[in-house]
Amino acid sequence: MAETPRTTRSAAGPTRRTALLRGTGLALGAAAALPGCARGTGDGVGADGKVLVELWHGQTDTGRAAIEELVEDFNRTHPGIRVDPGGGVLADAMLQKITAALASGSFPDIAYVFGSDLASVARSPSVVDMTDTMRSTPRIDFWDPAREAVTLNGRVRAAPALLDALAVVCNKKLFEDAGLPLPRPGWTWDEFVATARKLTAAGSGRFGTGWPGVGDEDTVWRLWPMVWDLGGDVVSEDGRRIGFADTGVRALETVAALAGDRSVYVDPKPGSEQMYRVFLSGRMGMAVTGPWQLPDIQQAKIDYHVVPMPSYSGRPMTISGPDTWTVFDNGEARVRAARTFTAWLSQPAQDVRWGIRAGSLPLSRNTGALPAWQAQESRTAGLPVFTKALESARVRPVHPAYPQISQALGRAVSSVLLGRSTPVKALRTCADEANAALLIPR
């Protein structure tokens, strides 16, 4: 997004899976499976025989350090290629930067693009089709959200870069003070609302939960699991209208209940930093968040408990917001080199390092089975809950109209959170705007 409030980045029905992505999983070739770059020949190859790959990684802090360390290892082990990780902007501004770069004809070889932006970016003929790369061996058993987030109209348009999922982190002390049992898997949204109400103490500035309130993607993506669990979708089956005209109202009624109880802290600023500060200060009982937040929670010395997202049906339901490594065509040699690098990054040996350092989840079951990831789960309370959530997680559709749908729904959620509209009126306005966007030829 800005999707989630982490430093690196920021999830309708899932996109259709093709036969390519079934079975043992989406396959990414190792470097050896891709043709090498001939020394001194072909465009993009320098006099030293190395192909330069310009990477816009969009990371800061630990994410930047992690990707730069991986790039250094790649360059050392692939003498015919040199990846330069110095370019680009923060991930939150990547869409605007890439759009301008494509318009000017001067763009990088690889960029970190949010999954929700991929369909818009992939409209450019300069975006490389990665389908053949994904068919290479050895095969990797990617989680479904990682596969679906990079697939558009049956073609793979990017390599998966980062994976997460939402769950609920609870402050155990506040639950104990309120005399409440900790939630268990299978709990419902009605129970969530009731629990938030009991955890709230307006006089002492304590809130039951929080919700981003500016109407951006961080506001919206928390609502999709509710819509899906109620049987709705982001886009209808015929693709001509939204698929949540009714279920969206029911989901917004839950939001309205939280707002009516004054049990929800509504963050008025982008990035949700204030909402998380309230939780980290011990003044919020429950935070709907992802694995990226666990290091900060541990550092704040919050005694916490992680539980899967509530649902209406009792069935597991959450959302994953994968991001992508999108490759651009700067000539045959540079494309081959970029494919080699993204394939190498997705291999479990590199993916586990990236996941641990960047605060994300394994892209594949292969990575999740590695001793390094198992050790990470054993020393990070609650992390296995997020990993297991990938078994039932869904993603937002890779659809060109998604940004407009998200903006319309974001305004609806914000208006309900702030008490400016009812669920019915807010969803009606959202439907008018989103349906109009879906009818625009693309």
N, C-alpha and C positions, 0 to 999 in steps of 0.2 A: 504494500500500500504505500504514500505513507500508509502502510497497511497495519502494521503493528508497531508499538512504540519502542522498538528496540533501536539500537544505534545503527544497525545495518540496513533497516528496511521499513519496511513498514515501521476464499479462500474463495431454477438452477439445477438443476440436476447436474450431475457430472457429465462431462462430454462423452460421446459414444466411444466405446472401446472397439478397436478394430482387431482383426485376427492377428495382426502384427504384435499387439500388446497383450495377447492372452497367454495362457500356458505358464511357463516358468517365469515369465516376466519380460519387461522391456530389456532389450540387450544393448549394451554399449561396448563397442570394441576397445580393446586396449590399444596402446600406441602401436604395437607390433602389427595389429590387424589393419592399420591404415597405411597407405603408401607413404613412403618417406619423401622428403623434399630434396630434389637433386641439387647438388652443390653447383653454384655458379650458373644455373640455368633457370629459365622461367621467370615470370614477373614476381616481384616480392622477394627474390633471393639476392642478398647482398654480395659484395665482392669477397667477403669472408666465407661465403657458402651458407650463411645462416639466414633463416626466414624470420623476420620480425613480426611478432603478434602483439598488437596493441590491445590491452585489456582495461576496460573500465569496470572496476569491481564494486564501486559504490560503498565500500565498507569503512568503518572507523574503529578506533580503539582495538579491542582484542580481535575483531573480525579482520581488520586490516593486517594486523600482525600475522594472523593465521594464513591468510591468502598469500601474503608476501613470502612467508616461509615455504609454503607449498610451491610457489612459483620458482623460488630458488632451487628447490630439489628437482623440479621438472627441468629447468635449464641445465642443471648439472648432468642429468641422466639422458638428455636429448640434445646432443651436441649440434644438430642441424637446425635447431629452433631456438629463438630467444624471445621469451614472453616479457613484455614491458608492462608492469602493473601500475605505472605511475599516473595514468591519465584518468579522465572522467570526473564525475561529481558524486556527491552523496546519493545513495539509492533513491531517496525521496524525490530528488530532482532529476532522476535519470530519464524519465519519459520525455520531459521537455528538452533535455540536452540531446537525446537521441533523435527526436523529431526534427530539431534544428540541424543536426549533423546530416541526417538523411536528405534534408532539403538542400543543403549546401554541397552535397556530394563528397563530403570529407567525414568519414565515420570510422569507428574503431573496428577491430576484427571480432571482438567479443564484448558484450555488455551484460551487466547484471540487471535484468528486467523483471519487474514484479509480474507474477502470474496473471493478475487482473489486467495488466497492460499489454500482454503478449499479442492478443488478437489485433489490437490497434497497430502495433509495431509490425506485425507479420504481414500487413497489407502491402508493405514495401517490397518490390521485387529484389531489393538488395539483401533481404533476409534469406539465409541459406536453409534449404530443406534438409533436415537432419534424419529423415526416415532411413536412408541406406546406412548411415552411421549406426543407428540404433539396431540394425539387423546384424551387425558384426558380432563376432565372438570375442571373448567368452561372454556368456549370458549372465545378466544380473537380474535378480528377482526384486524389481522395484515395487514399493508399495503402490497401491492403486492411485492414491492422490498424486504421486510423483509422475505417473504415466499420464494421467488424465490432464494434468495442468499444462503439458507441453504438446497436446494433440489438438489439432484444428482441422475439421473436415477430413478426418481419417489420415492426416499427415502429421508427422512429428516436426514441429517448427522450432524446437530449442532443446537444450539438454537441461534436465532438472538440476537445480543448484542448491536449494535449501528447503527443508521440510519442517513443519510444525503442526501443532494441533491445540485446540482449546480444551481446558479443564478448569475446575474451580479449586482455588487455593484458599484454605480456611485458616484463620488465626485461632489456634487451639485455646489460648488464654481467654480470648473474648467469648468463645463458646462456653468455656468452663465458668466464667463470671456470670454468664446469662443462664446457667443451668441447663444448657442445651446439649444433646448428644451430637457428635460429629456426623455429618451426612454419610450415607453409604451408597454404593452403586445401585442404580435403579430408582433413585429418588425423582420426584416430579417437580415441574415448575411451580405448582401450587405450594409445594413444600419449600421451595426456594424463596418464594415471596413471603410466606409465613415466617421462615427463619430470619430473613432480612429484617422483617418488622420487629422481631423479638431482640435482635442484636442491636437495634438502633437506640441511641440515647441522645436525643437532640440537645439536651442541656449541656452535655459534655463533649459535643462535637463528634460523636461516634456514629458511623453509618454501617448499615447492614451490608451494602455492596456499592459498586460504582459502575458507571457507564460513560464512555466518551460521548460528549454532547454537541460537537461542532458539525456533525452531519457528514463527516468524511468516511472513507472506507473502514476506518477503525470502528466507527459507529455502526456501520451496516453489517459487517461480516459476522458480528455476534448474533444477529437476528436470523441468519440463514438456517442454522441447525433447527431452530424452532419451526420455521416454515417447512423444512423438509420433513420433520417428524410429524407434522400435521397433514402431510400428503401433498404439499405444494411444491412448486419449483420456481426457479428464477424466470425461465421463459416457458411458455406453453408448448405443447407438443407440435403444434403447427407453426411455431416460431413467429406468430403475428401479434402476440400479446403476452403480457406477463403471466406467470403461472401461480401467482400468490394473491390474487384479488380477494379471495375469501380467507385463506389461511394467514395472510399477512395481517388482517384485522385481528384475528385471534392472538397472534404473536404480539401485536401492539397493545392488546388489552392487558397482557402480562406486564409489559413495560409501563403501561398506565397505572397498574396496581402498585408497582414499586414507587412510581412518582407520587401517586396519591398518598401513600404511607409516609412519604418523605424519608424513605429508608435507603435511597440511592443517591450517592454523590455524583452529580453530573459535572464532568470535567469540561470547563468552558474553553479550553485551549487545545490546539492540535498537538498530537503526539501522546496524549494521555499521561504526561509526566506528573501532573498534579494529582491525578487519581491514584497513581502508584505511590506517590509520596504519602498520601493519606494512609494507604495500606501499610507502607513500610514504617510509618510512625506509630503503628498500633492502634489506629482509630477507624479501621474498617474490618468487618468480620469475614467477608468473602470477596475474592477478586477472580473474575473470569479472565484467565490469562493463559500464556503459553510457557513452554519450557525455558525460554530466554530470560524469564523473570526470576527463576529460582536462585541464581547466584546472588542477585541483589537482596532477595528475601533472606538467604542464609547470612549474608554480610550484616544485615540489620538485626540478626539474632532473633528473628521471629520463629517461635515454635509453631510449625505449620503442618497441615494435613492436606493432601491432594485427593480429590474425588472426581470421577467423571462428570461431565455436564448433565444437568437434569434434563428430563424430557417430559412430554405429555403422555407418551405411550408406555413408558417403562423400558423401552428398547434403547440400546446405546446409540447415541447420535451426537456427532460433533463435526467440526469443520477443520480443514487443513488449508493453509494459505501458501502453497509452494511458490517459490521464485525460480527464475530460469537464468541459464547462461545462453544468451541469444547470439548466434554467429552471423556475421555480415560478410558480403562478398567483395573482397578487395583483390580479387585475382586468384587463380587456381592454386598457386603455391601457398598463399596465406590462408586460403580456406582449408587446404589439407592440414596445415599446421594447427589451425584453430580447432579443427575436428579432433586432432590428436590430443591436444591439451584438454579439451572438455571431456573426452572419453577417459583420459587418465585421471582427471579429477573425480569422476564418478566411480572409479574402482574402489572397493571397500577399504583398501589400505590407506587411500587418501581421504575418502569420505569420512572415516571414523575420526581422523585427526581434525578435519574441518567441523564435523558435528560437535565434538567436545569443546573445541575452542570457540566456535561461533554461537553456542547455545542452541543448536538445532537438533533435530532428530535424524536418525539414519535414513538415507534415501532408499535403502533396500533391506530386505530381510538378511541378505548376506552380511551387510555391515552390522546389523543388530546382533548377529550371532558371534561376532568377534570378541575375544577375551577383553580387549580394550574397552569396548562399549559395555560389556557386562560389568566390568569393574566400575565404569562411570555410573551405571545405574545403582550399583551396590553402595556407592558413597554419596549419592544424591537422592535424598528422601523425596518420594513422589514422582521421580522421573519415569519409572516403569509405567505409571498410569498414563502418561502422555504417549509413550511408545505403544502401549496396547490400544490406545484410542485410534491409532492409524488403521486398525482392522475394520473400523466402521466409519471412518472419516470420509466426508465428501468434499468436493471442491466447487468453487464457482465456475460457471461455464466459460470456456474460451470463446467468447462471442464479441464481435465488434461493437455491439450496442451496450455491452455491460457497463462501461463507465457512465453512460447516461442513466441507465436503470439504477445504478448505485447512487448517483447524485440525487435522483428523485426520491429514493427510499431513505437516503440519509436525511433529507429535509423532513420527511415524514416522522422518522424516529425522533429527531431533535424536537420537533414541535410537540410531540406527545410527552417526551421527557420533561420539557419546560412548561407543560400545562397550557400550551397555546392552541391545541387542537385535540379533537377526539380521535380515537383510532379509526373510526369509519370515515370521517372527513379527511384525515391525513392520508389514508390509503387511497381514497378516491382521487385526490389531487395527484398523488404519486402515480397511479395507474394512467391517468390522462397524459402525463408527461412521458412516462416510460413507454407506453404503447405507441405514442407518436414517434419516439426514437426507433422503435422496432420496425416501423413502416418505411423508414428512410432507406432507399436502395444503397447497398454497400458493395 
